[in-house]
C-alpha cells in the first residue's frame, strides 16, 4: 500500500510538472506578439504608467460594443511584465466583437505604487471608460471586468468598490456597474495569500501593497489593512463572480479560490468556481491552449 501511494504521488508530480510547462517567458517570446498590438494607447493620468490599451474589433459595428476591462497580473511588482502578457487574450476578445480596455498601473517598486497608488490607478483607469464610451461607441451596460493572478485580485476589488468602508483613502464612486467579474487564477484573499503564496510573490509583497505595517494599529485588528484592499473582507460583493484556476497551478492553487467560495457562501453569496484540467498558471491567458480557449469562452458568455 505504501509503495502504491508513493507511485501515485510521483505520477501526480510528473503530471503537474508537465501541465505547467507554459511560462510567461514563452508567451512573451512568441513571434506573433510583435504584430499583436492594440488600436490605441490612452492615458488616464499624468504618470507614464497610468494608461490603458484599447483593443477594438477589426470590423466596424453599427451597435455599441460590449466591453471587457482586463487587468494584467505580475505579483503587483514593478519588475514583472505588464499588459503585454495578456495581449493575446485581448486580441482574441476583439476578434470576437468585443472592445477591450487593458489597464496597467503603478506597482510596488514604482514611484507612487502600493497603497493607495496601485488601487487608485486601477479605479481611475476604469473610470476613464466613461470618457471613452462616446468616442469609441462602447456599451457600458454590457461590461465585464477580468484579470489574471494579481490582476484577478484587482478585478474583484474593482467589482467590490461599493463595499469599501467610508473613510478609506480608496473610497470613490463606482464608475461602472459590471455584469460580472471573471477572476483568472485570481487572488481574492490577501491576508491568506501573504502566508500561502509568499513563495510566488515574496514574503513582503502583500504588506507593501497594503501598507500593512503603517495601517495595523498597535493592539488593533490584524485585518485592518485588508478591509479596503482584499475582496474576501468586502463580501458579499453583490455581483456575479466566476473564478477559474488551473488544477496544477503552483503559484495560485485552486484551493485559494475554494476558500473564498466557502466564505462567500457563508455570507449568502454564490461564487462559481471552475478548475481547468491540464493547466498551470499561464495556460489560462494563452488562448491557443485548450484551457485558454475555455477562459475566453467564459468571458464572452459573461457579457451576454
Helices and strands as residue ranges (DSSP letters): H 2-19, H 24-28, G 31-35, E 40-43, E 51-55, E 65-71, G 83-86, H 87-95, E 99-103, H 117-127, H 129-136, E 138-148, H 150-159, G 161-163, E 180-184, H 190-196, H 198-201, H 205-210, H 212-215, G 224-226, H 231-234, E 240-246, H 254-266, E 271-276, G 283-285, H 290-302
